[in-house]
């Protein structure tokens, strides 16, 4: 589909309206996006659309029932990355229902979580901030925008108040710190900032300092400040995207993390592997894309082909043992980065 963009001025700022028309067969696709990629993306989106419940959540197998807010937010981001909004595009209903579900899970203290989220509600909270902040700039209904604004503002406050003394976050607000939750919060806060919300500068500065504290002699990032010098490749890749989001494009930490992550990629013998393969590629793809064409050209074609080859017959990917909603959402986000629909993922 091709997209025409209309800028409308409303109370509260500018936002974009996208209209969809049929693509002519000869239209040029984004760089490295092949007809096979388009087909794979369509199959994945169709699979996700079929899994959404009447409540708007995504709860297939263990991933949805255990992490419903996380999975719904990630699936919603996958639809947004295709150019859909809550009112435009072939998956507008899915975006709208996902938005309603995530909004319904906001608690009075600002935490966005459905129950305990398997004891790790801050994952869902961070992904929700990312999703809702992205939706906010596309939403045309003033009442819905106001609801999103309140939830995002309260969510920012919850994240800021739940930061550890060292500057990171862990599975529950104020419970400590570790890398994977920290990067989730940082990216959620960046998306909120992109949408025009006020994010405390000190919160971001302290989070960057936490990543600096967690750097290992190899140049990457350890699991947590207290976990020793065991460099974690997925968290190191995630740290790059968060440092870029914080404007730290040329900081020594960002450069050294990229050197470590790209070195691991170049030296791979059987693929860019990790025990958290989908999580790794969710963030490594963003890091390489934002770092420029040299990195992206080296990374994406092979990863694209690997994902297309590993896609199940029903259009899904089963990611990291978490389940098909997670794997499919992540694979779609990676494959759709060249479309440049979401500001958080752009260069």
C-alpha positions in Angstrom: 0.0 0.0 0.0 1.1 3.5 -0.6 0.5 6.3 1.9 -0.5 9.9 1.4 0.1 12.1 4.4 -2.1 15.0 5.4 -1.1 17.3 8.2 -4.0 18.6 10.3 -3.7 21.2 13.0 -5.9 20.6 16.1 -6.0 21.9 19.6 -3.0 20.4 21.2 -0.7 20.3 18.2 0.0 18.7 14.8 -0.6 15.1 13.9 -0.6 13.0 10.7 -3.5 11.4 8.9 -2.5 8.6 6.6 -4.7 7.4 3.7 -4.1 4.1 2.0 -4.3 3.3 -1.7 -3.4 0.2 -3.7 0.2 0.0 -4.6 0.9 -0.2 -8.4 2.8 -3.4 -9.2 5.8 -1.4 -10.4 6.1 0.8 -7.3 9.6 0.7 -5.8 9.8 -0.8 -2.3 12.0 0.6 0.5 15.7 -0.4 0.4 16.2 -4.2 1.1 12.4 -4.8 1.2 11.7 -7.5 -1.4 8.4 -8.9 -2.6 9.0 -11.9 -0.4 9.4 -9.6 2.6 6.1 -7.9 1.8 4.4 -11.3 1.6 6.0 -12.4 4.9 4.9 -9.2 6.6 1.3 -9.6 5.4 1.1 -13.2 6.6 2.5 -12.2 10.0 0.0 -9.3 10.4 -2.9 -11.5 9.4 -1.8 -14.0 12.0 -1.7 -11.4 14.7 -5.1 -10.0 13.7 -6.7 -13.4 14.2 -5.3 -13.8 17.7 -6.7 -10.6 19.2 -9.5 -11.3 21.7 -12.7 -9.4 22.0 -11.2 -7.4 24.9 -8.5 -6.2 22.5 -5.7 -8.2 24.2 -3.5 -10.9 22.8 -3.5 -14.0 24.9 -2.5 -17.0 22.9 -0.4 -19.7 24.7 1.7 -18.8 27.7 2.8 -15.3 26.5 -0.5 -13.5 26.4 -1.9 -15.0 29.6 1.2 -14.3 31.5 2.2 -10.9 30.0 -1.1 -9.6 28.4 -0.1 -5.9 28.5 3.4 -6.5 27.1 2.1 -8.7 24.3 -0.8 -6.4 23.4 1.6 -3.4 23.3 4.1 -5.2 21.1 1.5 -6.4 18.8 0.0 -2.9 18.6 3.5 -1.6 17.7 3.8 -4.1 14.9 0.5 -2.8 13.4 1.7 0.8 13.8 5.0 -0.1 12.1 2.9 -1.1 9.0 1.4 2.4 8.8 -1.9 1.7 10.5 -3.6 4.0 13.0 -6.8 3.6 15.0 -8.9 5.0 12.1 -6.8 4.3 9.0 -5.4 1.2 7.4 -6.5 -2.4 7.0 -5.6 -3.1 10.7 -7.2 0.0 12.2 -9.6 -2.1 14.3 -6.7 -4.0 15.8 -4.9 -0.8 16.7 -8.1 0.7 18.2 -8.9 -2.4 20.3 -5.3 -2.7 21.5 -5.3 0.9 22.6 -8.5 0.5 24.5 -7.3 -2.6 26.2 -3.9 -1.1 27.3 -5.7 2.1 28.5 -8.1 -0.1 30.6 -5.2 -1.6 32.4 -3.8 1.7 33.8 -3.9 1.6 37.6 -4.4 4.6 39.9 -0.7 4.8 40.8 0.3 5.1 37.2 1.4 1.6 36.6 0.1 0.1 33.3 -0.2 -3.6 34.0 -2.8 -6.4 34.1 -2.5 -8.0 37.5 1.0 -9.2 38.4 2.2 -9.7 34.8 4.1 -12.8 36.1 5.8 -10.6 38.7 7.4 -8.4 36.1 4.9 -5.6 35.5 7.5 -3.0 34.5 8.1 -4.7 31.2 4.5 -4.2 30.2 4.6 -0.7 31.6 7.6 0.3 29.4 6.2 -1.3 26.3 2.8 0.4 27.0 4.4 3.8 27.2 6.1 3.2 23.9 2.8 2.0 22.3 0.5 4.6 23.7 2.9 7.5 23.0 3.2 6.3 19.4 -0.6 6.1 19.1 -1.1 9.5 20.6 0.4 11.4 17.7 -1.9 9.6 15.2 -5.2 9.7 17.2 -7.9 12.0 15.8 -10.5 11.5 18.5 -10.0 14.3 21.1 -11.5 12.3 23.9 -9.3 9.3 23.2 -6.2 11.6 23.0 -7.1 13.1 26.4 -7.3 9.6 27.9 -4.0 8.6 26.4 -2.4 11.8 27.6 -3.5 11.1 31.2 -2.3 7.5 31.2 1.1 8.5 29.6 1.6 11.4 32.0 0.8 9.2 35.0 3.0 6.4 33.5 6.0 8.8 33.2 5.6 9.8 36.8 5.4 6.1 37.9 8.6 5.3 35.9 10.4 8.4 37.3 9.5 7.6 40.9 10.3 3.9 40.5 13.9 4.5 39.4 16.5 3.0 41.7 19.2 5.1 43.4 21.7 3.9 40.9 19.5 5.1 38.0 18.0 1.8 36.7 14.8 -0.2 37.0 13.8 -3.8 37.7 10.7 -5.9 37.4 8.7 -3.9 40.0 8.7 -0.1 40.6 11.5 0.8 43.0 12.6 -2.7 43.6 16.1 -2.4 42.2 17.7 -2.3 38.8 18.8 -4.5 35.9 19.5 -3.9 32.2 16.6 -5.3 30.3 13.9 -3.4 32.3 16.0 -0.3 32.3 16.2 -0.1 28.5 12.5 -0.8 28.2 11.7 2.2 30.5 14.2 4.4 28.6 12.6 3.7 25.2 9.1 4.3 26.6 10.2 7.6 28.0 11.8 8.6 24.7 8.6 7.8 22.8 6.7 9.9 25.3 9.1 12.8 24.8 8.7 12.4 21.0 5.0 12.7 21.4 5.4 16.0 23.3 5.1 14.9 26.9 7.5 16.3 29.5 10.0 13.8 30.8 12.3 14.8 33.7 15.7 15.4 32.4 17.3 14.0 35.5 15.5 10.7 35.0 17.2 10.2 31.6 20.6 11.4 32.8 20.5 9.0 35.8 19.5 6.1 33.4 22.4 6.9 31.1 24.7 6.9 34.2 23.4 3.5 35.2 24.3 2.0 31.8 27.7 3.5 32.2 28.1 1.8 35.6 27.1 -1.5 34.0 29.7 -1.4 31.2 32.1 -4.4 31.2 35.8 -4.5 30.1 34.6 -5.9 26.7 32.7 -2.7 26.0 29.2 -4.2 26.4 26.7 -4.2 29.2 26.3 -6.6 32.1 22.9 -7.9 33.4 23.0 -5.5 36.4 25.4 -3.4 38.3 25.8 -6.2 40.9 26.0 -9.1 38.6 29.8 -9.2 37.8 31.4 -8.7 34.4 29.4 -11.2 32.3 28.6 -9.1 29.2 25.1 -9.7 27.8 24.9 -9.2 24.1 21.1 -8.6 23.9 21.2 -5.9 26.7 24.3 -4.4 25.0 22.3 -4.0 21.8 19.4 -2.6 23.7 21.6 -0.1 25.4 22.8 1.3 22.1 19.2 2.1 21.1 18.5 3.8 24.4 21.7 5.8 24.3 20.8 7.0 20.8 17.3 7.8 22.1 18.9 9.9 24.8 20.9 11.8 22.3 24.2 10.0 23.2 25.1 9.2 19.6 28.8 9.8 19.9 29.3 9.1 23.6 32.2 6.7 24.4 29.7 4.2 25.8 27.6 4.2 22.7 30.6 3.8 20.5 32.1 1.0 22.6 28.8 -0.8 22.8 28.4 -0.7 19.1 32.0 -1.9 18.6 31.2 -4.9 20.8 27.8 -5.7 19.3 28.9 -5.3 15.7 32.0 -7.3 16.4 29.9 -10.2 17.7 27.7 -9.9 14.6 30.7 -9.9 12.2 32.4 -12.8 13.9 29.3 -15.0 13.9 29.8 -18.5 12.6 26.2 -19.9 12.7 24.1 -16.7 12.7 23.7 -13.8 15.1 22.7 -16.0 17.9 21.8 -15.6 21.6 19.7 -17.3 24.1 17.3 -14.4 23.6 17.4 -14.3 19.8 14.3 -12.3 19.1 15.0 -9.9 22.0 18.5 -9.4 20.6 17.3 -8.7 17.1 14.6 -6.4 18.2 17.2 -4.0 19.5 20.2 -4.9 17.3 18.1 -4.1 14.3 17.3 -0.6 15.6 20.9 0.0 16.6 22.3 -1.0 13.2 19.5 0.9 11.4 20.1 4.1 13.3 23.9 3.8 13.1 23.8 4.2 9.3 23.8 2.3 6.0 27.1 0.5 6.5 25.8 -1.3 9.5 22.3 -1.8 8.2 23.4 -3.1 4.8 25.6 -5.6 6.5 22.9 -6.7 8.9 19.4 -6.6 7.4 19.5 -8.7 4.2 20.7 -11.8 6.0 18.4 -11.2 9.0 15.5 -10.6 6.6 16.0 -13.9 4.8 16.5 -15.8 8.1 13.2 -14.5 9.4 11.3 -15.2 6.2 12.7 -18.8 6.2 11.8 -19.5 9.8 8.2 -18.2 9.6 5.7 -20.9 10.4 3.1 -21.9 7.9 0.4 -20.0 9.8 2.4 -16.8 9.5 3.8 -16.8 13.1 7.2 -16.9 14.7 7.6 -18.5 18.1 10.0 -16.2 19.9 12.5 -17.1 22.6 10.2 -19.7 24.1 7.8 -16.9 25.1 5.3 -17.6 22.4 4.1 -16.7 19.0 2.7 -13.2 19.9 6.1 -12.1 21.1 8.0 -13.7 18.2 5.6 -12.5 15.5 5.4 -9.0 16.9 9.2 -8.7 17.1 9.8 -10.2 13.7 7.3 -7.8 12.1 8.9 -4.8 13.8 12.3 -5.8 12.5 11.1 -6.4 8.9 9.1 -3.2 8.8 11.9 -0.8 10.0 12.6 0.3 6.4 9.1 1.7 6.1 9.9 4.5 8.7 6.4 4.9 10.1 7.4 5.2 13.8 9.5 8.2 15.0 11.1 6.1 17.8 12.7 3.8 15.2 13.8 6.4 12.7 17.3 7.7 12.2 
